[in-house]
Amino acid sequence: MSHIFLASPHMSDEGYEKEYIKEAFDTNWIAPLGKNVNEFENEIKDKLGAKAAVALSCGTAAIHMAIKSLGVKKDDIIFCQSLTFSASANPITYEKAIPVFIDSDESWNMSPVALRKAFEKYKDNLPKAVIVVHLYGLASNIKEIKEICNEYNVSLIEDAAESLATTIDGKYTGTFGDYGIISFNGNKIITSSGGGMFLANTDDADERAKKVLFWATQAREQARHYEHKEIGYNYRMSNIVAGIGRGQLKVLDQRVIKKRYIYEYYQKELGNLEGLTMMPRDKYKSYSNCWLSTIQLDENCKVRPLDIIIALEENDIESRPIWKPMHLQPVFKDYDYIDNDATSERLFNNGVCLPSDTKMSDEDLNRICKIIKGLWE
Ligand SMILES: *Cc1c(COP(=O)(O)O)cnc(C)c1O
């Protein structure tokens, strides 16, 4: 029996990605710029309804650029969702700013109640930005979070790395914040083999995008020689990578259908097991991309997350705990954290990310469910 991945790259059956790469080879537009990069930006912009987009080497770089766009300086404060992957928070430290981690609520994402508490606590030293995440493709309570940010006149960065194609009330995630970021890393719902995009949704979106493009290509001033007035970065996406991304974008909606099917399969097969609940999908009038199907076990459930992870591992099947909150990470232990009844910690202690690879067959899904159900017998 073959290995089952948590989530792995899944190229189109039609071979769209190869066509775009071939075109890049044929026109010798291998690197770094070229038609694929520009078209990939336009296609993402059109699909999501963002005002401006810049293709970068990864989602982490996009978060870094969003932070720089806000003029964040040393010792500035940034509020960041605690329950996330470290890449949401790491770029805060690249600019020597100070993260304050915010707990989650029943949406699994940032708690507006905790966010209000944070603003109250820091009212004399307001943050430069709030970073909210749509974890596992689950919608955050973005409307309320945005309202709070507006009240305090603080910018919102929306980390949509895991939620590409998730909509809230018909609008795509990544387009709610002043800046949005997406990722095309290998494990995401679509992949360019590695890459990301910076999205700007502000009134001055084109100007912001231009500046990000400038920083991301080594901050070269207009001159015949190399002239630099600012520190630059080598963050631009290559034309080959963009070709893969363009091909993948054509099958994004198909991938969402399969991801949701996987979620529903687990719900049907596992949803009745005592003490097990599926992640809260489609809150706030959202339509989730269901990037990873995740579950929670009651504290007193006889089966623990590790039992499931090990049982699957013994059968060559990959699963993973819920992301460990940033405020519990050794590297961030000295930073402030605003609690909401220890929600993120509880989600971490009691959760499992089940295999969510879109290449899985019904047979694979059945095999996984049988192993898990066996633990309840
Ligand atoms: C993957 C991910 C990122 C970073 O994206 P990369 O393209 O891997 O740099 C950022 N935030 C979250 C929540 C992610 O899952």
The ligand as a Gaussian input file, in Angstrom:
#p B3LYP/6-31G(d) Opt

LIG

0 1
 C        2.626000      28.490000       4.565000
 C        2.272000      29.631000       5.404000
 C        2.945000      30.856000       5.327000
 C        4.221000      31.061000       4.539000
 O        4.181000      30.785000       3.221000
 P        5.525000      30.316000       2.476000
 O        5.145000      30.457000       1.032000
 O        5.777000      28.912000       2.877000
 O        6.613000      31.241000       2.861000
 C        2.503000      31.912000       6.085000
 N        1.458000      31.778000       6.912000
 C        0.791000      30.628000       7.040000
 C       -0.370000      30.576000       7.956000
 C        1.185000      29.499000       6.309000
 O        0.548000      28.346000       6.469000

